[in-house]
Amino acid sequence: MPILRYFSSIAVATTLDGAIVPAATSLTVAATTGFPPSTPYTLALDYGGAAEELVDVTAVAAGDYLTVDIDQ
């Protein structure tokens, strides 16, 4: 059975709501406006920047607390 991935073409840029460490498995963002309502989906951190990184969002709690998988 294929693995479904969700996406959004209307996601609005947001910021991290606090610091994260390299091995973090969760992060909090300021807002999730336009983000997919279901998981999993891919999120770009520092989009377009020198340190851009892609993470898989595997769960969302309280709207803006994201559980991520950094091993893509």
FIFIDO-427971 format. One record per residue: residue number from 1; y, x, z of N, C-alpha, C in turn. Coordinates in steps of 0.001 Angstrom, whole numbers, plus 500000, padded with zeros to 6 digits. Example, Ala and Ser with C-alpha at 12.3 -4.5 7.8 and 13.67 -1.06 7.14 Angstrom:
2
    i     n_y     n_x     n_z    ca_y    ca_x    ca_z     c_y     c_x     c_z
    1  494310  513190  507800  495500  512300  507800  496700  513200  507800
    2  497750  512850  507080  498940  513670  507140  500030  512900  507870
! end
This chain:
72
    i     n_y     n_x     n_z    ca_y    ca_x    ca_z     c_y     c_x     c_z
    1  498825  500849  500000  500000  500000  500000  501240  500896  500000
    2  502206  500628  499131  503407  501471  499077  504271  501305  500330
    3  504967  502364  500676  505904  502324  501802  507233  501802  501300
    4  507733  500772  501922  509026  500216  501546  510153  501049  502118
    5  511225  501180  501366  512439  501838  501845  513574  500880  501560
    6  514440  500730  502492  515574  499837  502339  516804  500654  501960
    7  517772  499998  501356  518989  500686  500950  520155  499711  500993
    8  521347  500250  500870  522552  499440  500818  523543  500090  499865
    9  524177  499283  499074  525226  499792  498192  526607  499466  498752
   10  526644  498900  499970  527926  498528  500570  528163  499190  501929
   11  527362  500189  502277  527515  500860  503567  528882  501542  503641
   12  529527  501404  504762  530840  501994  504993  530664  503297  505772
   13  531425  504318  505408  531349  505598  506129  531652  505371  507604
   14  530976  506122  508454  531172  506025  509896  531173  507427  510479
   15  531317  507528  511771  531299  508824  512455  530263  508800  513557
   16  529828  509985  513956  528939  510077  515106  529734  509748  516351
   17  529108  509054  517267  529753  508706  518525  529199  509619  519607
   18  529509  510911  519490  529023  511910  520423  528343  513038  519684
   19  528057  514084  520400  527439  515274  519807  525933  515079  519666
   20  525347  515796  518715  523894  515819  518576  523447  517274  518500
   21  522205  517495  518823  521636  518842  518767  520678  518911  517587
   22  520345  520102  517107  519488  520225  515914  518151  519488  515992
   23  517548  519397  517139  516247  518747  517260  516355  517284  517709
   24  517520  516688  517571  517731  515309  518029  516828  514330  517283
   25  516324  513349  518006  515531  512297  517378  516260  510963  517418
   26  517472  510976  517941  518283  509760  517950  519751  510156  517920
   27  520563  509228  517464  522006  509457  517442  522708  508117  517506
   28  523941  508144  517953  524747  506945  518026  525914  507105  517064
   29  526149  506074  516272  527258  506090  515332  528308  505078  515780
   30  529535  505245  515293  530622  504359  515696  530422  502937  515178
   31  529837  502800  513975  529607  501474  513394  528493  501565  512361
   32  527870  500439  512083  526817  500399  511062  527145  499347  509997
   33  528409  499170  509721  528853  498178  508751  528245  498447  507380
   34  527520  497482  506869  526912  497594  505557  525599  498348  505516
   35  525140  498873  506643  523858  499581  506661  522736  498566  506429
   36  521582  499009  505931  520469  498079  505719  520080  497391  507034
   37  519695  496119  506957  519315  495394  508177  517922  495748  508681
   38  517119  496426  507846  515763  496801  508226  515548  498289  508007
   39  514543  498835  508648  514199  500240  508482  512852  500330  507789
   40  512541  501439  507168  513234  502720  507168  514265  502805  506029
   41  515281  503639  506258  516240  503971  505215  516736  505384  505446
   42  517301  505983  504408  517793  507355  504490  519284  507334  504772
   43  519708  508207  505675  521118  508317  506050  521568  509744  505803
   44  522716  509905  505168  523275  511239  504920  524280  511555  506022
   45  524050  512654  506721  524983  513131  507740  525888  514170  507086
   46  527178  514114  507357  528174  515011  506758  528121  514911  505236
   47  528065  513676  504736  527926  513409  503305  528981  514157  502488
   48  528518  514925  501521  529417  515674  500646  529929  516963  501245
   49  529602  517237  502501  530061  518444  503176  529073  519589  503029
   50  529495  520747  503455  528649  521941  503358  527383  521826  504204
   51  527436  521038  505278  526287  520898  506177  525569  519561  505978
   52  525701  518946  504802  525064  517653  504568  523570  517717  504862
   53  523083  516688  505539  521658  516609  505891  521212  515170  505746
   54  520023  514979  505221  519440  513649  505093  518432  513438  506206
   55  518495  512269  506835  517533  511896  507876  516994  510518  507554
   56  515780  510246  507974  515200  508915  507839  515485  508139  509115
   57  516096  506985  508985  516307  506104  510131  515060  505246  510243
   58  514381  505346  511387  513115  504642  511581  513225  503447  512518
   59  514326  503365  513279  514545  502229  514177  516018  502154  514530
   60  516465  500932  514835  517856  500709  515237  517837  499887  516514
   61  518580  500344  517522  518685  499617  518790  520160  499388  519102
   62  520463  498258  519633  521824  497910  520036  522830  498056  518897
   63  522355  497972  517655  523246  497985  516511  523709  499334  516033
   64  523939  500270  516949  524487  501559  516517  523736  502768  517077
   65  522626  502541  517735  521777  503610  518273  520593  503756  517326
   66  520552  504865  516595  519576  505054  515534  518515  506081  515929
   67  517259  505753  515717  516176  506695  515881  515939  507311  514504
   68  515912  508645  514459  515810  509325  513173  514642  510299  513136
   69  514167  510542  511923  513130  511520  511666  513767  512575  510778
   70  513838  513805  511270  514513  514868  510521  513569  515633  509603
   71  512284  515367  509677  511298  516054  508833  511038  515249  507583
   72  511783  515532  506535  511609  514781  505286  510774  515534  504314
! end
